């Protein structure tokens, strides 16, 4: 049994078929099938059972999955540690789209200044994809606004954030100072894509209050959503931290949720087995400097 066997096993477990795993690993399907057979012979057990066209892990397969993920991650870290001796230190940093727009660029600059020679590789996506990349050791650490579900990831809430309801100058809500929740019913919204922490938080709110909204814009780019609010009669909910320019120039009216149902934290996340480098410690230290957030005086209220 080798690391190569475990990598192939993990790919089959993730993709559900030999052919899909082979395509992902750039191997032939017979090569993948042979590696799985060799693992089963080595451990004298069946690791997968076929139901229809897909493969599903047996109890023994699930046991191997849990342990092999840890082994593969530790092996990758060992490889990186040994190969990077005397070379430029690298931090593979993930961030969700909101964080990557309003915070990560400045943090990366400060981080590279604080850690001599550090090279930061940045990856920006939604919470779901960031979580998967952390579990596969494709990222060293991440800063996210959404919920992390895997028990294998350490989550440290640090930075205060809040969603605000946002209306552009063309929307009737722009002239109001106070709104009630029921006034949102039936309104048109610009929303983030599925998998976004921002969208999930707001959808939980609408379900809790029995609201029915119309999603007429959907995008994975905060700037696109802001432009939809500015130039069309749609509302949105987004991080207050994304709207500093628009608020300063009075291009939007924002409403803060009085009951703090939209308050949240940006969180530092890394794998529980991750070797914490000086860069990760410095990252956490820098994040604490951004902990607090202040509401602008002209903020409206949503009750």
Residue pairs with C-beta under 8 A, 6 or more apart in sequence:
1 38
1 39
1 42
1 43
3 71
3 72
3 75
4 35
5 35
5 38
5 39
5 42
6 68
6 71
6 72
7 25
7 72
8 21
8 25
8 27
8 32
8 35
8 36
9 35
9 36
9 39
9 47
9 64
9 65
9 68
10 65
10 68
10 69
10 72
11 21
11 24
11 25
11 32
12 18
12 21
12 32
12 36
12 48
12 55
13 48
13 57
13 61
13 65
14 21
15 21
15 24
16 54
16 55
16 56
17 53
17 54
17 55
18 29
18 32
18 33
18 36
18 55
19 29
21 32
22 28
22 29
22 31
22 32
25 32
36 47
36 48
39 47
39 64
40 46
40 47
43 60
43 64
45 58
45 60
46 58
46 60
46 61
47 57
47 58
47 60
47 61
47 64
48 55
48 56
48 57
48 58
48 61
49 55
49 56
49 58
50 56
57 65
69 135
69 152
70 273
72 137
73 137
73 271
73 273
73 274
74 273
76 137
77 137
77 274
77 275
81 275
84 90
88 117
88 118
88 119
89 115
89 117
89 118
89 119
89 277
89 278
89 279
90 118
90 119
90 120
90 121
91 111
91 118
91 119
91 120
91 121
91 140
91 141
91 277
91 279
91 280
91 283
92 121
92 123
92 138
92 139
92 140
92 141
93 104
93 108
93 120
93 121
93 122
93 123
93 139
93 140
93 141
93 142
93 143
93 283
94 122
94 123
94 124
94 125
94 130
94 133
94 134
94 139
94 141
94 142
94 143
94 144
95 103
95 104
95 122
95 123
95 124
95 130
95 142
95 143
95 144
96 124
96 125
96 126
96 127
96 130
96 142
96 143
96 144
96 145
96 146
96 196
96 197
97 124
97 125
97 126
97 192
97 196
97 220
97 221
97 222
98 145
98 161
98 197
98 198
98 222
98 238
98 239
98 241
98 242
99 143
99 144
99 145
99 266
100 122
100 124
101 222
101 223
101 242
102 239
102 241
102 242
103 143
103 159
103 241
103 266
103 290
104 122
104 124
104 143
107 143
107 283
107 286
107 287
107 290
108 120
108 122
110 286
111 118
111 120
111 279
111 282
111 283
111 286
112 118
112 119
112 120
114 282
114 286
115 278
115 279
115 282
118 279
120 279
123 130
123 133
123 139
125 133
126 146
126 192
126 193
126 195
126 196
126 197
126 220
127 144
127 145
127 146
127 147
127 148
127 195
127 196
127 197
127 200
128 146
128 195
129 195
130 139
130 142
130 144
130 269
131 144
131 148
131 149
131 150
131 153
131 269
133 139
133 142
134 141
134 142
134 150
134 153
134 269
134 270
134 271
135 150
135 152
135 153
135 271
137 271
140 270
140 274
140 277
140 279
140 280
141 268
141 269
141 270
141 274
141 280
141 283
142 268
142 269
142 270
143 159
143 266
143 267
143 268
143 269
143 287
144 197
144 266
144 267
144 269
145 161
145 197
145 198
145 239
145 264
145 265
145 266
145 267
146 196
146 197
146 198
146 200
146 201
147 197
147 200
148 155
148 267
148 269
152 271
152 272
152 273
153 269
153 270
153 271
153 272
154 269
154 270
154 271
154 272
154 274
155 267
155 268
155 269
156 267
156 268
156 269
156 284
157 265
157 266
157 267
158 265
158 266
158 267
158 268
158 284
158 287
158 288
158 290
158 291
159 265
159 266
159 287
159 290
159 291
159 293
160 263
160 265
160 291
160 292
160 293
161 239
161 240
161 241
161 263
161 264
161 265
161 266
161 293
162 239
162 240
162 256
162 257
162 260
162 262
162 263
162 264
162 293
162 295
163 198
163 201
163 202
163 237
163 238
163 239
163 240
163 257
163 262
163 264
164 237
164 238
164 239
164 240
164 243
164 254
164 255
164 256
164 257
164 262
164 299
165 173
165 179
165 184
165 235
165 236
165 237
165 254
165 255
165 257
165 302
166 226
166 229
166 235
166 236
166 237
166 238
166 243
166 252
166 253
166 254
166 255
167 173
167 174
167 229
167 235
167 252
167 253
167 254
167 255
168 174
168 229
168 230
168 231
168 232
168 233
168 234
168 251
168 252
168 253
169 230
169 251
169 252
169 253
170 231
170 232
170 233
171 229
171 233
171 234
171 235
171 253
172 233
173 179
173 183
173 235
173 253
173 255
174 252
174 253
175 253
176 253
176 300
177 300
177 301
178 300
178 301
178 302
178 303
179 255
179 300
179 301
179 302
179 303
180 302
180 303
181 209
181 211
181 302
181 303
182 209
182 211
184 206
184 211
184 213
184 235
185 211
185 212
185 213
186 212
186 213
186 214
187 213
187 214
187 235
188 213
188 214
188 215
188 216
188 233
188 234
188 235
189 213
189 214
189 215
189 216
189 217
189 234
189 235
189 236
189 237
190 215
190 216
190 217
190 218
190 219
190 224
190 225
190 228
190 229
190 232
190 234
190 235
190 236
191 199
191 202
191 215
191 217
191 218
191 225
191 236
192 198
192 199
192 218
192 219
192 220
192 222
192 225
192 238
193 199
193 218
193 219
193 220
196 220
197 264
198 237
198 238
198 239
201 262
201 264
202 237
202 262
205 211
205 261
205 262
206 212
206 213
208 261
216 234
217 224
217 225
217 228
217 232
217 234
219 225
219 228
222 238
222 242
225 236
225 238
226 236
226 238
226 242
226 243
226 246
228 234
228 236
229 235
229 236
229 252
230 246
230 251
230 252
237 262
240 254
240 256
240 293
240 295
241 293
243 252
243 254
246 252
247 254
247 296
247 298
253 300
254 296
254 299
254 300
255 299
255 300
255 301
255 302
256 262
256 295
256 299
256 300
256 301
256 302
257 263
257 302
258 301
258 302
258 303
259 303
266 287
268 283
268 284
268 287
270 276
270 280
274 280
